[in-house]
Amino acid sequence: MQSSSPVFSSHPLSTRGFLKLLAFRIQIVLAYQMIAVVVGWHMYELTHDALALGLIGLAEVIPYFACALFAGYAVDHHSRRKFGVLAAVLTSLNALVLVVTSTMTLDNPTLWIYGSIACGGVARAFIGPSYNSLFALALPRNQYARAAGVGSSIFQLGLVIGPALGGALVAWASITIAYAVAAALAMSAAITLWFLRIKEPPPASPSPIFSSIGEGLRFVFGNQIVLGAQALDMFAVLFGGAVAMLPVFVQEVFHYGPEGLGILRAAPAVGAILVGIALARYPLSKHAGRWFLAAVAGFGLCIIAFAITIHFWVAAFFLMLSGIFDGVSVVMRTTIMQLATPDEMRGRVASINGIFIGSSNELGAFESGIAARLMGLIPSVIFGGTMTLVVVSATAYLAPKLRKLDLQQLH
């Protein structure tokens, strides 16, 4: 039996339901990140083909985009918790399929791997809407800003530890053991969420699926604050992300080995973790829109500074600083989305936000590669940082409600 009402305390970390939700999130992020790293290594061992690695991302992104809006509808009209549990169980089953591909001789092991990754894309489409909907139920509205900082730090921690743990298990044990640990983590996440005691509202009355999805789309595109926040973050990542080009910088500019790539990849996450912890203690409320815009502008300036430096540790510092600015923008966007979204639309709005943000990572890598081919490596990254500043200016002009936003207006 679920409890009749959540018990809230003065700080999010003192709320048992929120702690369980964080435990679910760190476990599922660790599982997903481990699978992403290990499956790349596994696929390259099987094929020795770089294109096969690129197809892994495609195998996940296509089903994710195809299912995201329907996942948001399902979460809004049924149990948020149960869909989160099912997504975690599916992630665990996918990892077990990968265990089989690493231990048994199959006719077409790559097809099994691509199929498993595609199912993982379906599972990921449900995880974001489920988490965001439960986040709003686990806490009172006046704790959303602090909780967003904590949640961002937990997510970034998973992004750092997951790949490191996956790589270490492959190096010191085996691919099979790494997949098995990921499966165990995902199943543990499912169990954690199953025992989450949060009262969910009664299921919404049935409505035509496409008209309901259209209602969610109209809300996002008709709300200047929500649309501005999503678009600003999307275009910042689309133009300003230098992560895709880091292997080239490490080899051709800084002349470091793989350890240098690991340091530079971890630097933004370290910055994001630090600022998430700080914002959990000192949440930004007044002038939230200005802080949001300033953070994205700071991110763009850091990317430009990274591109023009020739010193490895200076570059690492600017990437860490970019992570700090990006962490501020992520926390602000998360808080704005939670406060501005009606309870009955949280799943659909979270799924639309996932499409905005999820697409920007893949498209950003593509944009970085094309720009580097046309302009050269360093000019292309400078161009991306400059375009981020242009996007900030355009958003400040086109979305004055976002620019002038105080979070108190949304309570």
C-alpha positions in Angstrom: 0.0 0.0 0.0 1.2 3.5 -0.8 1.1 6.1 1.9 -1.8 8.5 1.7 0.4 11.5 1.4 4.1 12.3 1.2 5.9 13.5 4.4 7.9 16.7 3.6 10.7 18.2 5.7 12.7 21.4 5.5 15.3 20.1 3.1 14.9 17.8 0.1 17.6 15.4 1.3 15.6 14.9 4.5 12.6 13.6 2.5 12.6 9.8 2.3 10.7 9.7 -1.0 13.1 12.1 -2.7 16.1 10.1 -1.4 14.7 6.9 -3.0 14.1 8.8 -6.2 17.7 9.9 -6.2 18.8 6.3 -5.5 16.8 5.2 -8.5 18.3 7.9 -10.7 22.0 7.2 -9.8 21.5 3.5 -10.3 19.8 3.8 -13.7 22.3 6.4 -14.9 25.2 4.2 -13.9 23.7 1.2 -15.6 23.0 3.2 -18.8 26.5 4.8 -18.9 28.2 1.5 -18.3 26.3 -0.2 -21.1 27.2 2.8 -23.4 30.9 2.5 -22.8 31.1 -1.3 -22.8 29.0 -1.9 -25.8 31.3 0.4 -27.8 34.3 -1.5 -26.8 32.5 -4.8 -27.5 31.3 -3.8 -30.9 34.8 -2.6 -32.0 36.3 -5.9 -30.9 33.8 -7.7 -33.1 33.9 -5.5 -36.2 37.0 -3.2 -36.0 34.8 -0.7 -37.9 34.3 2.9 -36.8 31.0 3.1 -38.7 29.7 0.3 -36.5 30.3 2.4 -33.5 28.4 5.3 -35.1 25.4 3.0 -35.8 25.1 2.3 -32.1 24.0 5.8 -31.4 21.6 5.7 -34.4 20.2 2.4 -33.2 19.3 4.1 -29.9 18.2 7.6 -31.0 15.7 6.5 -33.6 13.5 4.4 -31.3 13.9 7.0 -28.5 12.5 9.8 -30.8 9.8 7.5 -32.1 8.6 6.6 -28.6 9.2 9.8 -26.6 5.9 11.6 -27.2 3.9 8.4 -26.6 5.9 7.7 -23.4 5.0 11.2 -22.1 1.3 10.5 -22.9 1.5 7.1 -21.1 3.1 8.6 -18.0 0.5 11.4 -17.8 -2.4 8.9 -18.1 -1.2 6.0 -16.0 1.2 5.2 -13.1 4.4 7.2 -13.3 6.1 4.8 -10.9 5.2 1.6 -12.7 6.4 3.0 -16.1 9.7 3.9 -14.4 10.0 0.4 -13.0 9.2 -1.2 -16.4 11.8 1.0 -18.1 14.5 0.0 -15.5 13.5 -3.7 -15.9 13.8 -3.4 -19.7 17.3 -1.8 -19.3 18.3 -4.7 -17.1 17.0 -7.3 -19.6 18.9 -5.5 -22.4 22.1 -5.8 -20.4 21.4 -9.5 -19.9 21.0 -9.9 -23.7 24.4 -8.3 -24.1 25.8 -10.8 -21.6 24.6 -13.6 -23.9 26.2 -11.9 -26.9 29.5 -11.8 -25.1 29.4 -15.4 -23.9 27.8 -17.4 -26.7 28.6 -17.9 -30.3 25.8 -16.3 -32.3 25.4 -16.1 -36.1 25.0 -12.3 -36.1 26.0 -10.9 -32.8 26.1 -7.4 -34.0 22.4 -7.6 -34.9 21.6 -8.8 -31.4 23.6 -5.9 -30.0 21.8 -3.3 -32.2 18.5 -4.8 -31.2 19.3 -4.6 -27.6 20.4 -1.0 -27.9 17.2 -0.1 -29.8 15.2 -1.5 -26.9 17.4 0.6 -24.6 16.3 3.7 -26.5 12.6 2.7 -25.9 13.3 2.3 -22.2 15.2 5.7 -22.0 12.1 7.4 -23.5 10.1 6.5 -20.4 12.8 7.2 -17.7 12.9 11.0 -18.1 9.1 11.6 -18.0 8.7 9.1 -15.1 11.5 10.7 -13.0 10.3 14.3 -13.7 6.7 13.5 -12.8 7.7 11.7 -9.6 10.1 14.5 -8.7 7.1 16.9 -8.6 5.1 14.5 -6.4 8.0 13.8 -3.9 8.5 17.4 -2.9 6.6 20.7 -2.2 7.0 23.4 -4.9 9.2 25.6 -2.6 11.9 22.9 -2.6 12.1 22.4 -6.4 15.1 24.7 -6.8 17.2 23.1 -4.1 16.2 19.6 -5.3 17.1 20.4 -8.9 20.6 21.2 -7.8 20.9 17.9 -5.9 19.4 16.0 -8.8 21.8 17.6 -11.3 24.8 16.7 -9.1 23.6 13.1 -8.9 23.1 12.9 -12.6 26.6 14.3 -13.3 28.1 12.0 -10.8 26.7 9.1 -12.7 28.1 10.5 -16.0 31.6 10.5 -14.4 31.5 7.2 -12.4 29.5 5.1 -15.0 32.0 5.1 -17.9 35.0 4.8 -15.4 33.4 1.8 -13.7 32.5 0.2 -17.0 36.0 0.7 -18.4 37.6 -0.6 -15.2 35.5 -3.8 -15.2 36.3 -4.5 -18.9 40.0 -4.0 -18.1 40.2 -5.9 -14.8 37.5 -8.5 -15.3 35.6 -9.0 -18.6 33.0 -7.5 -20.9 30.6 -10.1 -19.6 31.1 -9.0 -15.9 30.6 -5.4 -16.9 27.3 -6.1 -18.6 26.2 -8.2 -15.6 27.0 -5.4 -13.2 25.0 -3.0 -15.3 22.1 -5.4 -15.4 22.2 -5.7 -11.6 22.3 -1.9 -11.2 19.3 -1.5 -13.5 17.3 -4.2 -11.6 18.2 -2.6 -8.3 16.9 0.7 -9.7 13.6 -1.0 -10.6 13.3 -2.5 -7.1 14.1 0.9 -5.5 11.4 2.7 -7.5 8.9 -0.1 -6.9 9.1 0.5 -3.1 8.9 4.3 -3.5 6.0 5.5 -1.3 4.4 8.4 -3.1 0.7 9.0 -3.6 0.0 9.4 -7.3 -3.0 11.2 -8.6 -5.8 9.1 -10.1 -5.2 8.2 -13.7 -6.4 10.9 -16.1 -9.6 10.3 -18.0 -8.8 8.5 -21.3 -8.4 10.9 -24.2 -7.4 10.4 -27.9 -3.7 9.9 -27.8 -2.8 12.2 -30.7 -5.0 15.0 -29.4 -3.4 14.6 -26.0 0.1 14.8 -27.4 -1.0 17.8 -29.4 -2.2 19.4 -26.2 1.3 19.0 -24.7 3.0 20.4 -27.8 0.6 23.4 -27.9 1.4 24.1 -24.2 5.2 24.1 -24.8 5.1 26.1 -28.0 2.5 28.5 -26.6 4.4 29.2 -23.3 7.2 31.7 -23.9 9.0 30.8 -20.7 9.0 27.0 -21.2 9.8 27.2 -24.9 12.5 29.8 -24.4 14.2 27.7 -21.7 14.1 24.5 -23.8 15.3 26.2 -27.0 18.1 28.1 -25.2 19.5 25.0 -23.7 19.1 23.0 -27.0 20.9 25.6 -29.2 23.6 26.2 -26.6 24.5 22.5 -26.7 24.0 22.3 -30.5 26.5 25.1 -31.3 28.7 25.3 -28.2 29.5 21.6 -27.5 33.2 20.9 -28.0 33.1 17.4 -26.5 32.8 15.7 -29.9 36.1 17.3 -31.0 38.1 16.5 -27.9 40.0 13.5 -29.3 41.3 15.8 -32.1 42.3 18.5 -29.6 44.1 16.0 -27.4 46.1 14.5 -30.2 46.8 17.5 -32.5 46.8 20.5 -30.2 47.8 19.3 -26.7 49.7 16.1 -27.8 48.4 14.0 -24.9 47.4 10.4 -24.8 44.1 8.7 -23.8 44.6 9.9 -20.2 44.3 13.5 -21.5 41.0 12.7 -23.2 39.7 11.2 -19.9 40.7 14.4 -18.0 39.1 16.7 -20.5 35.9 14.6 -20.8 35.6 14.6 -17.0 36.3 18.3 -16.5 32.8 19.7 -17.4 31.1 17.1 -15.2 33.3 18.0 -12.2 32.3 21.6 -12.7 28.6 20.7 -13.0 28.8 18.6 -9.8 30.3 21.4 -7.8 27.8 24.0 -8.9 24.9 21.5 -8.3 26.0 21.1 -4.7 26.3 24.8 -4.3 22.9 25.5 -5.8 21.3 22.9 -3.6 22.5 24.9 -0.6 22.0 28.4 -2.1 19.3 28.2 -4.7 18.8 31.0 -7.2 15.3 32.5 -7.1 15.4 36.2 -7.8 16.3 37.2 -11.4 16.2 33.6 -12.4 15.9 34.4 -16.1 18.9 36.7 -16.1 21.0 34.1 -14.3 19.9 31.5 -16.9 20.9 33.7 -19.8 24.1 34.8 -18.2 25.0 31.1 -17.5 24.5 30.1 -21.1 26.5 33.2 -22.2 29.3 32.2 -19.8 29.3 28.7 -21.3 29.8 30.1 -24.8 32.7 32.3 -23.6 34.4 29.3 -22.0 34.1 27.3 -25.2 35.8 30.2 -27.1 38.5 30.4 -24.5 39.0 26.6 -24.6 39.5 26.8 -28.4 42.2 29.4 -28.4 44.4 28.1 -25.6 47.4 25.9 -26.4 48.0 24.7 -22.8 46.4 21.5 -21.7 45.6 22.4 -18.1 44.3 25.8 -19.0 42.0 24.1 -21.5 40.9 21.7 -18.7 40.1 24.7 -16.4 38.0 26.3 -19.1 36.1 23.1 -19.7 35.5 22.8 -15.9 34.3 26.4 -15.9 32.0 25.6 -18.8 30.6 22.7 -16.7 29.9 25.2 -13.9 28.0 27.5 -16.2 26.2 24.6 -17.9 25.3 23.2 -14.5 23.6 26.5 -13.6 21.6 26.5 -16.8 20.6 22.9 -16.3 19.4 23.6 -12.7 17.5 26.7 -13.8 15.9 24.9 -16.8 14.9 22.0 -14.6 13.4 24.3 -11.9 11.6 26.4 -14.5 10.1 23.3 -16.2 9.0 21.8 -12.9 7.3 25.0 -11.7 5.8 26.1 -15.0 4.3 22.7 -16.0 0.8 21.7 -14.9 0.8 18.4 -12.9 -1.4 16.7 -15.5 1.1 17.5 -18.3 4.4 16.7 -16.7 5.0 13.5 -18.7 4.3 15.0 -22.0 6.3 18.2 -21.4 9.3 16.1 -20.0 9.2 14.0 -23.2 9.2 17.1 -25.4 12.1 18.5 -23.4 13.9 15.2 -23.8 13.5 15.5 -27.6 14.9 19.0 -27.5 17.9 18.2 -25.3 18.5 14.6 -26.6 18.6 15.7 -30.2 20.9 18.6 -29.5 23.7 16.2 -28.3 23.7 14.1 -31.5 23.1 17.0 -33.8 25.7 19.0 -32.0 28.3 16.3 -32.6 27.3 16.3 -36.3 27.5 20.1 -36.5 30.9 20.1 -34.9 32.2 17.6 -37.4 30.8 19.4 -40.4 32.1 22.8 -39.1 35.5 21.4 -38.4 35.7 20.0 -41.9 34.7 23.3 -43.5 36.5 25.8 -41.3 39.2 23.9 -39.5 39.3 22.6 -36.0 39.9 25.8 -33.9 37.8 28.2 -36.0 34.9 25.8 -35.9 34.8 25.7 -32.1 35.2 29.5 -31.9 32.3 29.8 -34.3 30.2 27.4 -32.1 30.9 29.5 -29.0 30.1 32.7 -30.8 26.8 31.3 -32.1 25.9 30.4 -28.5 26.3 34.1 -27.6 24.1 35.0 -30.6 21.4 32.5 -29.4 21.5 34.1 -25.9 21.0 37.6 -27.4 18.2 36.4 -29.6 16.5 34.6 -26.7 16.8 37.6 -24.5 15.1 39.7 -27.2 12.4 37.2 -28.3 11.5 35.9 -24.9 11.2 38.9 -22.6 9.1 36.9 -20.1 12.0 34.5 -19.6 14.5 37.3 -19.3 12.5 39.0 -16.6 11.5 35.8 -14.8 11.7 35.5 -11.0 10.9 32.0 -9.7 8.4 33.5 -7.2 6.2 34.2 -10.2 5.8 30.5 -10.8 5.0 29.3 -7.3 
